[in-house]
Amino acid sequence: MKNGASEGFMTGFCYTLNVPHRCKMKVKLRQTTQPRDAEATRGKILDAAEVEFAMSGLSGARTGAIAAHTGVTKAMIYYYFDSKEGLYEACLERAFSGHIQAASDPSWTVGDPVENLELLIRQFLSRSALNPNLPAIVAHEAMQNKGKYYKQVGVIAFYQVIANILERGMEIGVFRKVDAYHSAVTIVGACVFYFCSRENIKHLWVDKDILSPEMVNAHMDEAVCLIMNGLKAS
């Protein structure tokens, strides 16, 4: 036998007979790959599901289509995620994980509110540019589920962080008086509309890739300029 085939045969053979020492080490090595394989499979399912949910939302997505694109069975999807709803929630959690993690950073509660807000916006836009599927998923979530899962995965905390920064800025007089939550919603809207409507507004730049680093950076600078100047205390 070739070495690879022979080693695979002996590993399985030793496992069956429970032979100690050297052969048992080989079995242990094989078993340690299983968590990594499971995580890779789970990631592939989430990748395919994200595309399906972006096209059809939760109600229109088909687990059969997700399975076909992933190369696993529908039973395997349910093994990892219990249900289509569980898979959908896992997709949202992964897609929003960067935003939610940013919201938990205690450094936003100290320092210069102007610098904090600009940094938060730039980080938010950078992350948003990396996931073109997310705007469509969020739109379906609003229409189909009335924001049920949007709330469950903890995204609301991100608006709270913006509101807190705005309130600190108003207290020390660097921001004008605004409704913090309304302004937080407006800030997020100014940032993400570019990505949500990219297939419509791409006709404004017929010779450019709207998601290229150059275009995303231009949008980032424009959004930051408009937001920060609009909030500046007179």
N, C-alpha and C positions, 0 to 999 in steps of 0.2 A: 504493500500500500504506500501511497505518498504520505509524507510526514503529516500534513494537515488532516487527511482522512484517518490516518492511524491514530493521531492524538485524539480526535473526536470520538473514535470508536472506543479507545481505552478509557477515556473520561467517562463515557456512558457505562462501560463495562464495570469500572471500579465503583461507580455509584450504585449499580445494581447489587454488587456483592458486599458493599460497605467495607471495602478494603481500607485499612488505616493508612496514616502518614502521607506518603507522597501522592497517592491517587486521590486521597481526600482533599489535599490542597488544590488539585485541579478542579474538583467539584466546587469548592468554595469560590474559586476565581470565576467560574461560570455563573454562579448565583449572584455575585456582586454586580454583574452586568444587567441583571433584571430590572432593578429600579431605574437605571439609565434608559433602558429600552422602553420601559413603561412611560417614563417622562417624555421621551421622544415621540412615542405614539400619541400620547395625550396632546402634545404640542401640534402634531400634524392634524389631529382632529380639530383643534381650536382654529388652526389656520384656515382649513376648509370651511369650517362653520362660520367664521367671520365673513368670508366672501358671500356665503349663502344668506346670512342674516342681513348683509348690506344690500343685497338684491331684493329680498322678499320680506324682511322683518321676521319676527318670531312666528306670527300666524301663517305666513306663506312659505317659510323654510321647510325643506324636506330632509329628514335624516337619511333617507335613501340616497339623495344626491350628495350629501356630505360624506357618507360612507364610500360612495363610488369614487369621489375625488381623492379620498384618503387611502383607499385600498384596504379598508377594514370592513368588518360586518357591522350591521346595525346593532347587533347584540353587543359588540365590543364598545360602541358608543354609549349604550345604556349601562354597560359595566363600569365605565369610567365616570359617567355624569348622571346616572339614574334616569334622566328624562330629557326631553328636548328643552324644557324650561331650565333644567339644571345646566345644560350645555350653554344655553343663551346667557344665563347669569355669569357663568365662568368666562364667557367671551367678553362680557362687559367689564368684569373685574380685571381681566388681563389688559384690555384696551385702555382702561382708565387708571391702571395701577400707578403710572408715573405721576398723574395729576393728584391722585389721592395721597401718594407718598410725599409729594411736595407740600400738600396741605398740612401734613403732620410735622413739618419741620418747625421747631420752636423759634428759630432765628427770625422768622417773619414778625415776631412780637417785639423785637428790639431793633435799634438802629434807626436810620433815616427812612421815614415812610416813602419819600420820593424815590430814593435808590431802591428800596425794597419792591415797590410797585413796578418800576421799570424792569428790574431783574425777573420778577415773577412773570410779567407779560412776555418777555423774551424767551424764558424757559418754556412757558406754555405754548407759544407759537412754534418753537423748535420741536417739541414733542408732537404737536398737532400735525406738523408737516410729515412726520414719519408714518402716520397711519391714515391713508386716504380712504379707508373703509369706514372709519368712525363716524364722520358726519352723516352718512346715509343710515347707519345703524341708529343713531340718535334721532333722526327724523322719523324713522319707522317706530321707534320706541314712543315718541310723543303721540303719533297718530294711532297706533294700534293698542298701546298699553297705558296710555295717559300718564307716562312717567313712573309707573309702578317700580320697575326694575332700576331705573335711573336713580331713584331715591334709595333703594335697597343696597346698592353697591357703594354708597357713601360719597357720591360725587358732589353732593350739596356742600360738603365740608370745604370744597375749593372756593365756592362763592363766599363762604364765611370768612376765609382767610383774606380775600380781597376787601370785604366789608370792614374787617378789623383794621387793615392797613389804612383804609380811607378814614375811618373814625379817628385813628391816632393822628393822621395828617391834619384833619380838621381841628383837633384839639390844640395842636401847636401852631396852627395858622398857615401851613404850607399848602393845604388844599382848601378850595372854596366850599361853602356849605352845600352838601348834596344829600340825597337819600342814599345811604350806603349800599343797600341791596339793589335798588334800581340801577345805580351806577355800576355795580358789580356785573349785573346782567348785561348792561350796555357794553362794558369792556369785553366780556367774553364774546358777545355778538360781533363787535368790531374785529375781533381776532379771527373767529372761525367762519364768518360768512364767506371769506375768500375761498376756503376749502370746501364749504358746503355747496357753493355755486360755481365751482371751478369749470364744470362742463358748459355752463352758460356764459360765464365771463371770459372764457378762453378766446372767444371771438374778438375780444378787444385787443388781443396780442396774437395775431394769426401766425406770426413767425417765431413765437417763443413757446417754450415748455413752461406752463404755468406753475409746475411743481419743481422746477429746477432750483438749485441753491441760489442762483442770482435773483430769480423772481420772488422766492420766498423771503429772502433777505430784504428785498425792496418793500415787500408788503409789511414785513416786521418793522422796518424803520418808519413807514408811513403810519402804521397803527400806533406805535409808541408815541410818535410826535403828536398825533391828533388827541390821543387819550391824555397824555401828560399836560399838554397845553390847555385842554378843555377842563382839567381839574385844578389848574394852577390858581392860587389865591391872587386876587387883584391887588 
